[in-house]
Amino acid sequence: MDTPLYTIAVVGLGTMGTGIAEVLALAGREVIGIDISEAAALGAVASLEASTARAVGRGRITEEQRAAALARFRTADTLQAAADAELVIEVVPESYEIKQQVFRELDAVVPPTTILATGTNALSVTRLAAESQRPERVLGLHFFNPAPAMKLVEVVSSVLTAPPAVEAVTALARELGKEPVAVGDRPGFVADGLLFGYLNQAAAMYEANYASREDIDAAMKLGCGLPMGPLALLDLIGIDTARTVLEAMYAESHDRLHAPAPILGQLSSAGLTGRKAGRGFYTYDAPGGQDVVPDALTPAAGAEAGAGRAVASVGVAGSGTMASGIAEVFAKAGYGVVLAARTQEKADLAKGRIAKSLERSVSKGRLSAEARDETLARITAAGSLDAFAEVDLAVEAVAEDLEIKQQLFAALDKVCRPGAVLATTTSSLPVVAIARATARPEDVIGMHFFNPAPAMKLVEVVRTVLTADEVHATVRAVCAKIRKHPVDCGDRAGFIVNALLFPYLNNAIKMVEQHYASLDDIDAAMKLGGGYPMGPFELLDVVGLDVSLAIEKVLHKEFRDPGLAPAPLLEHLVAAGCLGRKTGRGFREYARR
């Protein structure tokens, strides 16, 4: 296609339209910003002037480049101004009626060679294209907010789109310094298609009073490395906007995971749409403000659930990476630690692993040699659980198998002194089923550490219906002493992090199964568009496909939701022994070391 895409019209000068116009003008394009609102047009000009002035102040562009960009941007209040545009990008409100009206009017204004792009993130590009007189020239060009900063652009083709049109806008996106990802036409495309299902589940989790808003957000930030928690992100996006996207996704997929959580409708109807309203899941200092201010739901500073039991010594059962990491954490915090395995040899190997970890910290300047020696001296390696006779807290970190854990807790019940707290690190099994293996279920609680335990700050504190208040208070106090962030949740499959993370990963696999997008494009979309530290397939291969499948099965069994059924591709890869990095092959192949 010879279309140079030099003159570009942007229809709709809200936040997104203004951001797109800025990107285009700075990249040397002639930009016509079109909006029926004079205030919106004036606001766009003021925004462009202010943002380019900041860019000059920060040394990102010169004053001459700023002046040239401002000269390339002009505004108009009618679509007639787009008559000479080679590309028109509409970013008007998410309504078929409004967008179709824009496309009908553009058909009568622009030349047959002009490409018409919709910025929708929720509506069908095919349906919009079908209303146009030139459906082969209609496609989706989905920028992410804020457009000047976000690198991802989803290029959306319908069954009617001509390949040359896709090639032209893809080339443009690259010239703008963006990362274009080719996707097909379905609600949410890739990034929002995966993101909004996750956000919806988080809203439903909060609505069910399963965990507080603060704990849900902290869990996903600390447990997954996300830049924002899901409820804070819903407030940023706009709760009404999120509900609109989810409704469009549900209309297409009929997947219950996409059926908007009722609380989204309730908040929207009440006008509590997030930051822009000054209140949503959180309360902000002003409409449009960014700073969260305390409200009636804000936890009181330093409030804890009563007094706990004294803990001076800790037993850690297990010899794997997680057990070693947890033992290291407790020993660094000054606790006497008994590290018990099935044999003395395994226990010694586990302590040796801790010694290597501490040595690495010394070599990197994070720990003194004296502190290393003191930490190691606090750890006693034992080949039997009998060594737990006097510990105040016993933490198991053995295989994720209910029968194995029940047998271990039955043994702890006999060995540990009365009043000792018994904690399981299970990530997906019912804690109460483990507790019932003892004669003291009130002393049993979940302490779900994340791997690697020395580095990860999060601990999910899981109460059963039988856990005593003072046991809960004890574990909260211990978490503070070992410098971990505790989040409270009830005893149901996946707790907070895995219950929100693994359906998202499963949906990513389904996208690949359906040949909707490639592994690389999905990973790029979630890293660039969602701020995820790893793409879903990178993460699956790191976690282990067998581990992922086991968690998916537990979630599906617990919630009985067809949308949570493990993707067949995941089951096939596990059956073939392709388990991820640990076997050299999962969704991708890895060099053997």
N, C-alpha and C positions, 0 to 999 in steps of 0.2 A: 504494500500500500504506500502511495506517494504522499499521503496526508502528513504535512509537517507538524501539525498540532502546535502551531505557534500562537494563534489567537484562540483563547479559551474563555468561555463564559461560565460563570459560577452562579447558579440560580438558588437563592436563599442565603442570606448573610447573617445567619446566627453564628454561634461559636464555631461550629464545624466549617461552615461555608467560608467564614472569614479566615480561619486557619488554612484552608486549602488555597484560598486566594493569595495569602502571604507566601506559601511555599512556591506557588507558580510564579508570582511576580519576582521573587528573589532568584528564581532559576531562569530568568530572562524571557518569560512569556508575557504577551500582552493579555491582560486580564480584565474582563468586563464583569463586575459584580452586579447582579440584578436582584432587587427586592422591592416589593410593592410598598414597603414601609420606609419612609424617609429617615426615620429614627434609626432603623437597622443599617441603612446605607451610611449614615453619618457615623454610627458606632463602628462600622467596619473600617472606615477611613481612619478614625481616631485610634482604633486598635492597631492597625497596621503601622501608623506613625509611631505609636508608643513602643511596639515590639521591636521595630527596626532601630529605634533610638537606643533601646536596651542592648541590642546586638552590636551596635557601634561602640557603646560604652564598655562592652565586654571584649571588644577586639575581634568579634566574629566576622564583621563586615566593615568596609570603609564607609566614610560619609558619602563618597561618590556612588558607591553601590547602593546605599540607602536611597539617595535621591533618584537614581535610575529606577529602582524598584517601585518607588512611590509614583513616579511618572508613568509607569506601565499599568497602573491600576486606576480604573475609572468605574463609576457606578451609574446605574440606570434603574428606572422603575417600571420598565416594560420589556417583555421578551423580544420585541423588535430589535433591541440592541444586540441580540445574538446573531443577527443576520449574516455577519461575516466570520463567525466562529467556526473553526475546524473541529472543535470538541466543546460540548456543553455538559457540565456536571451539575446535576440537580441535587440539592440537599435541603429540600423543603420538608415539612412535617411528614411523619410516617403514616400516610393515609393513601390508599389506592386512588381514591377520588381526586385528591389534590395532585398527586404525581401524574396520574393519567391525563388530567386537564393540562398540566405543564407540557407533557409530551405531545398532546394533540395540537396545542398552540405552536410548539416548536416545529412540528411537521410543516406548518404553513409559512414558517419564517426562514428556516435555515436551508442551505443547499442540500441536494441528495447525498453529497459526499460527507457531510458532517456526522461525526459519531456522537451519539446521545448516551450519556452515562448516568446511572442512578447511584446515589450514595447510600441507598437503603441498607440496613443491616438486618431487616426482619421480613420484608415483603418479597414476593416472587418476582424476579427479574423477567421470567418468561411471560407472566401475566401482564407486566408493564409493557414488554416488547410487543405483545400481540395486539395492543391497542394502537401501536404506532404504524404509520404507513411504510416504515423502513425497518422492520424488526431485525434484519440482519446487521443493522448498525447500532443496535441497542445492547448495552451490557452493563454490568455492575462494576463500580469503582469505589470500593469501600475503604476509606481512610479511617484511621483511629485517632481518638481525641487524647491530647492536643495534636493536631495534624503536623505542626512544625517540628515536634519532638519525636513522635512515634514513627518508627521505620517501616512498619508493615502496611502494605496495601493489598487487599484481596481483589483480584481481577476475576469477575464472575461472568461466566458464559452461560447463555441459555442454549437450548437445542436449535434456536434460530440464528444465533450470532455467527457472523462470518469470521473465519480465522484471521484475515488481515486486520480487522478492527481490534481483535484481541492483541495481535502483535504490536499494533501502533500504540495502544495505551500501556502495554507492558514495557515497551521501549521508553515511553515518556516517564513512567514510574521510576525506572532505573536512572534516567537523566535527572530526576528530582532528588536522587540520593536515597530512594526508598527501596525496600525489598518486596518485589511483587510476588504473590503466591497465586497460582492458577487454581480456581475452585469451580465446582458446578453450582447449579442453582437450587439451593434448599435453604429454608429459613435459618438464619444465624451463620450460614456459610461454615467456615472452620472455627475460627477463634471464638466468635460469639455462640456458635452452635455447641461448643464444649463448655464455654465459660458460664453461660446462663443456666444450664442444667445444674451445675455446681452451686451457683448463687441461689437458685430456687430451693435446692435441698437444704442449704444453710438457713434460709429463711424459715423453712418448715421445721427444722431442728429447733430454732429459737422459739417459734410459735408453740411448739409442744412442751416448752419449758424444760427441755432436756439439758440445756446448758445456758449460761448467761451470754449476752451479746459480747461482753468483754472476753470471756473464755473461748467462745467460738472463734473470734477474730485472732486472739493470741495463739490459739492452737494451730491455725493454718499459717500464720506468719512464722512461728517458731518451729513448727513441725515440718513445714514444706518450703520454707524460705521465700514465701510470697511477699511482695512489697506491701500489700494491704490485706486485711481480713475481709471475708466476703460481705459482711453486713456494712462495714465502712465503705466498701466498694459499691454496694447497692445505693448507698446514700450519695456517693459521688456521681454515679451514672444517672441517678434519678429513679426512684421506685416506680413511678408511672411508666417511664420508658422501659424499664426492665419487664414490667408486667405486659406491655404491648408486644415486646419481642417474644416473650414466653407464650403468649396467646397465639402468635403466628406460628411458632414452632410446634405447639401442641396441635393446632389445626392440621398441620402437615403430617406429624409423626404419630399422633394419638398415643404417645408415650407418657405414662403418668409422671415420669420424672420432669416433664415439661409443662404439666398442668400447673398454672401459677398457684403458689401457696396462698391461701385465703388472706393471710396477713398483708400481702402485697396490695390486694384490692382494698382492704380496710384502710391501710395507711394512705393510699392514693385518694380514696373517696374523702378522707378527712383532710386532704391537702398537705399531709405530712410526707412530702415527696423526696426528702433528703436535704442535702446541703443547700440546694437552690431555695428551699422553703425555710431553711433554718432549723428544721427538725425532721427526722425520719426515724431510723433505728436509734440514732443518737441525737442529741441536741447541740446546736452550734451557736456561736457567739452572735450571729446575725444571718439573715437570709443571704445566701451566697458565700457565707463565711467558711473557713477551713478549720477553725479551732473548736474542738469539742469542749463543751462546758458541762459541769455536773448537773444532773437532774435527779428525779425521784428514784431512778433505777441504778444510779451510780453506786457501786459498793463503797461503804465507809472505809476510809484509809486505816489500814492496820487491823481491820475487823477479822477475827478468826472465830471458828466455831468451838469456843470453850477451851478448857485446858486439856492438854494431852498427857501422855505417859513419857517418863524420862527414857531417853535412848542414848546409851554410851557405846554399845557394841552392836555390830551388824554381822549377820551371816549371809553369804551369797552362795546359792546352790547352782552349780553349773560350771562348765569348763570352756564354753565357746567364747566368741568375740563379745557378745553382749554381757555375759557374766563377768568377764575380765574387765570390761569397760566400767560396769557398775561398781565393781570392787575398787577400781582405781578412783572413781569419783568419791566414794565414801572415805577411803583412806586419805585422800588429799584434803578432805574436809575435817580431818582429825579423829575420825572414828576408828576404833579397833575393829578389824575386819577378819572374819573367818571365811576363807574361800574353799568350799567343799565340793569335791567331784566324786565320781564313782570309784576312782582309784587314786592313790597318792601320786602316781606318775602323772595322771591327767591334771591333778591340782597343781603340781609343780610346774607343769608346762604352762598352765594358765597364769601362774604368778610370773613365770618367765616372760610371757607376753606383756604383762604389765610393766615389767622392768624395761623391756625394749621401748615401750610407749613413753615411759618417763625419761628414758635416755634421749629419745628424739626431742622431747620438750626441752631438755637441758641443752642439746646441741643448737636449738633454735633460739635460745635465750629466754624461753618462757618460764623456766624453772631452774632454781639453783641446785647444785649438786647436793647441798645439805638437805634441801627439801625433798629431793629424790630419795635420799637414803632414809629420811624419817618416814616418808610415805610407805616405802617398801617394808620397813620395820614394823609398821602397823598391821601388815597382812600376814596371816597365818594360813598356810596351805594345808588342807586336811583331806584324807581319803575316805571320810565317812561323815554322815550327817550327825553322828553322835557329838561332834565338836560344837554343835549349835546349842548345847545344853544350857548355856548361860547367856546367850545373845538376847538383846532387847527387841531386835527387829530381824526377821528372817525374810530374805528376798529370793524368790526362785527365778532362774533364767535358763530353763531347760527347754527341750523341744516343744514346739507348738502342737501338742497332742493332748487331748483332754484326759485320756486314760493315764498317760505318763504323769501329768501334773496332779491328778487325783491321788495316784499312788504316792507321789512325793509329799503331798500335803498330809496324807494319812501318817506318813513317817514323821513329818515335822510335828504333828499333833502329839506324838508319843515322846519326842525328844525335847522339844522346846519347853521352857519353864512356863508356868501359868502367868498370864499377863503379857507375854511376848506378842508383838504384832507380826502377823504372817501376811506377806505381800506377794502377789503374782505379777509377773511382767507380761502376761498374755496381751496380745494385740487384737485378738478377735474372739476368743473363747469366753463363755459365760463365767464370770467370776464366782457367782453364787454356786454353780455346779462344782467348782473347785473347793469352795468354802464348805460345802456339805460333806466333803470327804473327811472333815474334822469334827470333833465334838465341841468346837468353839467357833462357829461361823461368824460370831460377832467380832472376832479378832482378825478376820480376814478382809483384805482390801486389795484393789488393783493399783499397781504403780507401773504404768506403762512408760518406760524410758524409750528414747529413740536412738537409733544407731548412726554414728558412733556416740556412745553415752558420754564420754568426756567432753565432746564438743557440742552436742545438742542440748539446748537449754530447757526443752519442754519435758514435763512429766504429766501424763493424764492420770488423775487420781479418781479411781472408779469405786464408788460405793455400791454395795448391794443393798437389798431391802433389810438385810440382817446386820450390816456393819454398824458397830457402836460409834456414837458421836466422838468419844474420846480417841478412838482409833483413827478416825478421819482427821481430827485435830493434830494428832501425833504425826501423821504422815505429812500434813501441810507444814508443820514446824520443821520436820526433817528436810523437806524440799528447800525451805528457806536457808537452812544451814549448809546444804550442799550446793547452794547457789543455782538452783533450778527454778523454773517458773511452773507452778502447779496450776492445772485447770481442772475443775470439777465436772464430772459427768456421771450419768447413771450406767447401770450394767446392761448395755445392749450392744449387739454386734458392731464392731468397728469403732466404738466410742465416738470421738469427734473426728479426728484426722482421717482414719481409714474409711469411715463411713462417708466422708465427703470426697476423699481422694480417689478411691478405687472405682466408683461408678464413672467418674470423669475419665479415668484411664481406659475403662471398658468401652466407653462410647468412642474414644479415639480409635480403638481397635476395630470397632464396627464400621467406622468411616473408611478404613483401609479395606475391610472385607467387601464393602459395597463399591470399591473402586472410585470413591468420591474424591479422594486426594491421596497424595503419596506420603510415605513416612516422613520424608525430609520436609515437605511443605507443611505438614501438620506440626512437626516439631518447631519449625521456624515460626509458624503462626502463633503458637502459644508462648514462645520466648519473646518475640517481637511485639505481639499484640496484647499479650496477657501479663507480661512481666515475669513469667515463670523462669526460675533458674535453669531448669532442664525441660526439654520437650517430653511429651508423654512416653514416647518410645525409648528415648534415652533413659528415662527413669525406670520404665518397666525392665529394661535389660540390667540395670544396676540392682534393683530390688530382687530380681529373680522371677522368672515367669511362673515357676512352680509355687513360690510364695504368693504371688499375685493371684493365681488361680484359686489357691486355698482360701484366701480372704474373700474373693468374689463369691465362692460357693457358700461361705458362712453368711455373707450379707444376703444372698438370694434366699437361703433357707430361713433366715430370721424374718425378713420383711415380705417374702412371698410376692415380690413385685417382678413381673415378667421383664421389665426393663433392666433389672439387675442380674439377669441370667448371664453367666460368663459367655463372652464371644466365642463361637466355635473355633476361630483361628487361634485363640489363646490355648484352648484345650488341645488342638492338633499339634501346636509347637511343643507343648509340655510332653505330650505322648511321644513325640519324636526325639525327646531328650535335648531340645534346644531351649535352654533355661536362661539364656542371657550371658552376661560377661563371664560368669563362673564356669560355663562350659565352652566359651569361645564363640557361641552362636545363639542368638535369640531372634529379635526382629532384625538385627544386623549381625554381621560377622566381625570378629575381633581377632587381632593377631595373638597367637599363643606366646606366652612369656616363658 
